[in-house]
């Protein structure tokens, strides 16, 4: 139990409001980062299925969440397992470059699929 003493009533009101705002769940917002088109699919024995992609818009980050779109419908939503440029692991790939991607927990990739990268931003709610 927390006991507090106030000389000014406005301080009490501000503390109660701050406590109630802390109890509210934050609002989640998807922030679009980039889009890549799958040009070729490679089946590797060690790494599984790797998609050879071309980044057509924005930037793809290794730590970002991704959505796999096929014919305009969401097929998979998850994380990237790996992001490579040639044979090197990279943090991000910019627009206009090619890269190799593999998705964690999903291997059914097809040519002309679209991979969109996004981050989830938490916005604190106010009263």
trRosetta pair geometry for C-beta under 8 A, 3 or more apart (Angstrom, degrees):
i j d omega theta_ij theta_ji phi_ij phi_ji
4 15 7.2 -111 89 160 165 172
6 9 6.8 106 126 -94 131 31
6 11 5.0 -174 -142 79 117 114
6 12 4.6 -120 6 -55 173 97
6 15 8.0 -140 -78 9 132 136
7 11 7.6 45 51 25 61 138
8 11 4.9 89 77 -4 92 104
8 12 7.8 -165 100 -4 54 83
9 12 5.5 -50 -160 32 47 116
9 13 6.6 46 146 -18 72 103
10 13 5.5 -51 -150 37 39 113
10 14 6.3 39 152 -19 68 104
11 14 5.7 -53 -146 37 33 111
11 15 6.4 32 155 -19 65 105
12 15 5.9 -56 -148 36 29 109
12 16 6.4 27 155 -17 64 107
13 16 5.9 -56 -147 36 30 110
13 17 6.3 30 155 -18 65 108
14 17 5.7 -56 -147 38 31 112
14 18 6.3 31 155 -19 65 107
15 18 5.7 -54 -145 37 31 111
15 19 6.3 32 155 -20 64 105
16 19 5.7 -54 -148 35 31 111
16 20 6.4 27 155 -16 64 107
17 20 5.9 -57 -148 38 30 108
17 21 6.4 30 154 -19 65 107
17 127 5.8 -131 -156 46 91 140
18 21 5.8 -53 -145 36 31 111
18 22 6.5 36 154 -23 63 105
19 22 5.8 -54 -153 32 31 114
19 23 7.0 30 150 -20 62 104
20 23 5.7 -55 -155 30 37 112
20 24 7.2 45 148 -30 64 96
20 127 6.0 40 102 -59 119 141
21 24 5.7 -43 -157 16 41 115
21 124 7.2 54 166 167 106 106
21 125 6.9 -160 -152 92 80 68
21 126 6.0 -6 -125 -126 125 46
21 127 5.6 -109 -75 -18 91 97
24 124 7.8 102 84 -171 109 67
24 125 4.4 -98 130 69 140 120
24 127 7.7 -177 -35 -62 143 79
25 125 7.2 40 76 6 46 132
26 122 4.2 38 131 -174 148 99
26 123 6.0 154 -175 67 93 38
26 124 5.4 -51 -113 -93 98 45
26 125 6.4 -174 -121 -13 41 85
27 122 7.4 137 69 -161 43 52
27 123 4.5 -28 65 65 96 101
27 124 8.0 -103 20 -15 80 2
27 125 5.7 104 -23 -66 98 98
28 120 5.5 -14 -165 -172 104 107
28 121 7.4 140 -158 72 51 46
28 122 6.2 -27 -99 -101 64 62
28 123 7.7 -172 -78 19 16 82
29 120 7.2 143 70 -159 39 56
29 121 4.7 -29 67 64 94 97
29 122 7.9 172 21 -85 79 16
29 123 5.8 43 -7 -15 119 117
30 118 4.7 8 -172 167 97 145
30 119 7.6 146 -156 74 52 37
30 120 6.1 -32 -97 -100 58 65
30 121 7.7 165 -97 17 9 83
31 118 6.0 152 72 -164 45 83
31 119 4.9 -18 58 61 104 87
31 120 7.6 178 14 -91 82 15
31 121 5.2 60 -24 -20 119 118
32 58 6.9 -128 143 -78 88 162
32 116 7.0 -48 -138 -179 92 111
32 117 7.9 100 -166 85 53 56
32 118 5.4 -43 -102 -102 39 96
33 58 5.4 143 144 159 45 137
33 59 5.9 -72 166 72 92 71
33 60 6.9 115 116 -104 114 36
33 61 6.2 -66 168 4 158 102
33 64 5.5 -87 28 -129 158 161
33 117 4.3 -57 69 105 114 99
33 118 5.7 179 3 -99 90 33
33 119 6.2 80 -47 -14 120 89
34 55 6.0 -15 172 -156 130 108
34 57 6.0 175 -151 98 63 62
34 58 3.0 -152 -96 96 70 108
34 59 4.7 -147 -56 56 137 23
34 60 4.7 -111 79 -59 138 62
34 61 7.9 135 17 -9 122 69
34 95 7.0 -151 -134 -72 115 83
34 116 7.3 -178 95 -152 43 53
34 117 4.8 12 54 44 82 112
35 55 7.4 127 84 -158 44 61
35 56 5.5 -44 97 63 95 94
35 57 4.4 22 40 51 103 102
35 58 6.2 89 7 31 66 111
35 114 6.2 -14 -167 -172 102 103
35 115 7.2 153 -157 82 51 50
35 116 5.1 -16 -104 -104 79 76
35 117 7.5 -150 -71 17 34 74
36 53 4.1 40 159 168 124 130
36 54 6.4 163 -158 77 80 34
36 55 4.7 -42 -96 -97 94 57
36 56 6.5 149 -115 8 34 78
36 60 5.7 -5 -34 -56 127 141
36 93 7.9 46 -86 87 134 126
36 99 7.2 -62 -134 50 150 107
36 101 7.1 117 90 -9 154 145
36 114 7.4 151 78 -159 43 55
36 115 4.8 -16 62 62 95 100
36 116 7.9 -178 23 -78 65 33
36 117 7.6 45 -2 -18 102 102
37 53 6.4 154 75 -154 36 79
37 54 5.4 -16 57 58 90 89
37 56 5.6 47 -10 -24 103 125
37 112 6.7 -16 -171 -136 101 41
37 113 7.6 155 -157 81 54 42
37 114 5.9 -29 -102 -104 65 68
37 115 7.8 -173 -82 21 18 77
38 41 6.6 26 172 -65 123 86
38 51 4.5 -64 -125 -167 108 121
38 52 7.1 95 -161 67 65 50
38 53 5.5 -46 -98 -95 49 83
38 109 6.0 -165 -136 176 159 111
38 110 7.0 117 91 91 144 40
38 111 5.7 -145 113 -131 98 36
38 112 6.5 -56 68 13 87 13
38 113 4.4 23 18 52 131 86
38 114 7.5 -123 0 -68 85 23
38 115 6.7 88 -48 -17 92 104
39 52 5.2 -66 64 104 92 94
39 53 6.4 151 5 -115 85 25
39 54 5.5 64 -37 -13 124 103
39 98 7.6 -44 19 -132 141 112
39 111 6.7 6 177 -142 20 92
40 51 7.6 151 81 -163 45 51
40 52 4.0 3 59 48 91 126
40 111 6.5 7 -97 -101 31 105
41 49 6.3 -10 -173 -169 101 103
41 50 7.5 153 -159 80 53 45
41 51 5.7 -25 -105 -107 71 66
41 52 7.2 -138 -69 17 24 81
41 109 5.0 171 -116 100 123 104
41 110 6.6 -56 -37 -122 146 20
41 111 6.1 -116 -13 -56 100 72
42 49 7.2 152 81 -157 50 53
42 50 4.7 -18 64 64 103 94
42 51 7.7 -172 22 -82 76 19
42 52 6.4 75 -16 -30 106 101
42 100 7.7 -28 31 -137 129 118
43 48 7.8 -63 -149 166 59 35
43 49 5.7 -24 -105 -101 63 74
44 47 4.3 20 85 47 134 92
44 48 6.5 9 64 48 84 22
44 49 7.4 168 24 -90 75 22
44 50 5.9 27 0 -3 120 112
47 50 5.8 22 113 -50 128 114
47 82 7.2 -62 -157 29 120 150
47 102 6.1 -140 161 -58 104 161
48 81 8.0 23 51 80 136 163
48 102 6.0 108 76 -155 109 135
48 107 5.5 -109 176 -107 112 115
49 102 6.5 143 87 -129 56 96
49 107 4.2 124 12 -156 128 81
49 108 7.7 122 40 -49 171 17
49 109 5.5 168 145 21 131 111
50 82 7.8 -40 -116 73 103 116
50 84 8.0 -16 -155 34 131 123
50 100 5.0 8 173 -176 118 110
50 101 7.0 151 -161 73 69 31
50 102 5.0 -55 -103 -68 67 100
51 100 6.9 154 76 -156 45 57
51 101 5.1 -23 60 64 99 85
51 102 7.0 154 11 -85 78 46
51 103 7.8 31 0 -18 122 93
51 109 4.8 -115 -75 173 113 159
51 113 7.3 -75 -134 62 145 119
51 115 7.2 135 95 -32 155 140
52 98 6.9 5 -180 -177 85 111
52 99 7.9 175 -153 92 49 33
52 100 5.7 -28 -99 -100 58 77
53 60 7.9 49 106 -19 143 166
53 98 6.7 163 88 -156 46 64
53 99 5.5 -21 65 66 95 76
53 100 7.1 148 17 -104 84 24
53 101 5.5 8 0 8 134 112
53 115 6.4 -48 -119 32 149 128
54 97 7.7 -170 -148 103 59 27
54 98 5.2 -33 -97 -100 68 77
55 58 7.3 -110 180 74 106 60
55 59 7.1 30 -174 -120 146 34
55 60 5.7 -133 -105 -7 122 110
55 93 5.4 178 -35 119 144 104
55 94 6.7 165 94 115 151 26
55 95 5.3 -126 123 -113 107 38
55 96 6.7 -36 80 18 92 27
55 97 5.7 13 33 58 115 68
55 98 7.5 -164 4 -91 78 25
55 99 6.6 39 -33 9 105 113
56 95 7.0 -4 140 -145 14 87
57 95 6.0 7 -137 -115 16 118
58 95 6.0 119 46 -67 17 107
58 117 7.3 -154 108 57 131 104
59 92 5.3 23 169 176 111 122
59 93 6.9 170 -158 81 69 43
59 94 5.2 -27 -107 -112 96 54
59 95 6.5 -77 -69 -32 62 76
59 117 7.7 -75 102 71 49 140
60 64 6.9 -133 -165 45 56 133
60 80 7.8 106 171 -68 107 154
60 83 6.6 -174 124 -134 111 136
60 92 6.3 166 84 -154 49 70
60 93 5.0 -3 54 52 100 93
60 99 6.9 -144 64 51 137 154
60 101 7.4 -74 159 -81 152 134
60 115 7.6 38 -113 112 134 113
60 117 4.8 148 -126 -22 70 151
61 64 4.2 100 65 -20 98 109
61 83 7.8 -141 154 -16 24 172
61 91 6.7 -18 -148 157 75 72
61 92 4.7 -27 -101 -97 61 101
61 117 6.3 150 31 170 71 145
61 119 7.8 15 46 -62 138 107
62 80 6.0 -124 -158 84 49 135
62 82 7.8 -21 -140 -156 102 31
62 83 4.5 -133 -98 25 83 131
62 89 7.8 50 -103 178 146 92
62 90 7.2 -178 -53 99 117 54
62 91 5.4 -95 2 -150 118 41
62 92 6.7 -110 -14 -68 77 55
63 80 7.8 -94 -73 46 10 109
64 80 7.0 44 64 -2 67 117
64 117 4.3 62 109 -173 142 106
64 118 6.4 149 179 62 112 22
64 119 5.6 -81 -127 -69 93 77
65 77 7.2 26 168 179 109 82
65 78 7.0 -139 -154 137 82 18
65 79 5.9 -60 -114 -90 61 63
65 117 7.2 139 78 -155 41 60
65 118 5.8 -37 74 71 91 75
65 119 6.9 131 22 -105 91 34
65 120 6.5 30 13 -22 140 98
66 77 7.4 -168 96 -145 48 49
66 78 6.6 -16 59 71 81 55
66 79 6.9 106 17 -138 89 18
66 80 5.7 82 -14 -55 131 83
66 101 8.0 126 -94 177 170 143
66 103 6.7 -116 74 -113 134 105
66 115 5.4 -8 -171 -173 124 96
66 116 6.6 148 -157 77 67 44
66 117 5.3 -34 -98 -96 80 63
66 118 7.5 140 -101 20 32 71
67 74 5.7 -54 -171 -129 111 102
67 76 7.3 166 -156 89 44 55
67 77 5.0 -8 -108 -105 76 84
67 115 7.3 157 77 -155 45 49
67 116 4.8 -13 57 59 96 99
67 118 7.0 19 -7 9 105 115
68 74 7.3 101 72 -159 55 58
68 75 4.8 -60 101 63 101 99
68 76 4.1 22 34 51 121 95
68 77 7.4 -143 19 -67 73 43
68 103 6.8 -37 -52 -76 130 161
68 106 7.0 -148 -3 126 153 155
68 109 7.5 -110 -145 -108 140 82
68 113 5.9 -4 -169 172 93 127
68 114 7.5 146 -160 79 45 51
68 115 5.7 -18 -102 -101 67 74
69 72 6.4 4 180 -120 113 14
69 73 6.7 148 -154 68 72 29
69 74 6.1 -43 -98 -93 71 48
69 75 6.8 150 -119 5 18 90
69 113 6.7 153 75 -171 51 73
69 114 4.2 -18 62 65 107 102
69 115 7.6 -169 20 -77 77 26
69 116 6.6 41 -11 -7 116 108
70 73 6.1 -33 69 62 68 83
70 75 4.7 39 9 -37 111 134
70 110 6.5 66 -121 46 123 120
70 113 5.2 -35 -87 -116 82 91
70 114 7.8 -177 -72 25 37 75
74 77 6.3 4 -178 -48 121 104
75 108 7.8 -117 158 92 133 109
75 113 7.6 -65 29 -140 142 122
76 103 6.5 74 123 159 146 159
76 106 4.7 50 -138 -115 158 166
78 103 6.1 97 74 -178 118 104
78 104 5.9 -134 142 66 127 84
78 105 5.9 -134 -158 56 168 116
78 106 6.4 159 30 -8 143 122
79 103 7.5 140 86 -158 41 68
79 104 5.0 -2 77 31 90 125
80 83 5.6 22 157 -49 146 99
80 101 5.9 -76 -138 -156 110 103
80 102 7.3 102 -169 73 70 48
80 103 6.4 -69 -118 -108 45 53
80 104 6.9 76 131 -13 13 92
80 117 7.8 -9 -39 -108 123 108
81 102 4.5 -50 63 101 115 94
81 103 6.0 85 -4 152 98 9
81 104 4.0 137 -71 -67 91 75
81 105 8.0 159 -62 0 116 58
82 89 6.8 -86 -160 -117 95 98
82 100 7.5 -7 110 111 102 91
82 101 7.0 173 86 -147 61 42
82 102 4.9 27 41 39 94 102
83 89 7.0 85 75 -156 63 68
83 90 5.9 -85 117 65 97 78
83 91 7.7 39 83 -176 131 8
83 92 7.6 2 132 -103 152 26
83 93 6.6 -145 176 -15 116 111
83 99 6.2 0 -170 167 80 135
83 100 7.5 153 -157 82 36 57
83 101 5.7 0 -105 -104 67 79
84 87 6.7 -18 -177 -148 126 19
84 88 6.4 150 -155 77 80 36
84 89 5.8 -54 -99 -95 76 46
84 90 6.6 118 -136 10 28 88
84 99 6.3 154 79 -170 45 82
84 100 4.3 -14 63 59 101 103
84 101 7.8 -169 25 -70 71 38
85 88 5.8 -24 67 66 77 91
85 90 4.6 26 5 -15 110 142
85 93 5.9 158 -72 -98 114 110
85 97 6.9 -8 -126 153 121 128
85 98 7.6 126 -135 92 78 59
85 99 5.1 -50 -86 -111 72 87
85 100 7.6 -177 -78 18 26 78
90 93 6.2 91 95 -63 138 81
90 99 7.3 -102 47 -128 129 123
93 97 5.2 -133 -176 85 96 120
93 98 8.0 -74 -172 103 140 16
93 99 4.2 -81 -84 -49 168 145
94 97 5.7 73 65 7 68 121
101 115 6.5 -152 83 97 160 176
103 106 4.4 -24 102 60 125 103
103 107 7.8 -157 62 -70 94 36
103 109 7.4 145 11 -65 117 116
103 115 8.0 -153 -69 -121 116 127
106 109 7.6 98 131 -52 94 84
109 113 6.0 -115 -159 24 76 151
110 113 5.3 113 64 -39 72 109
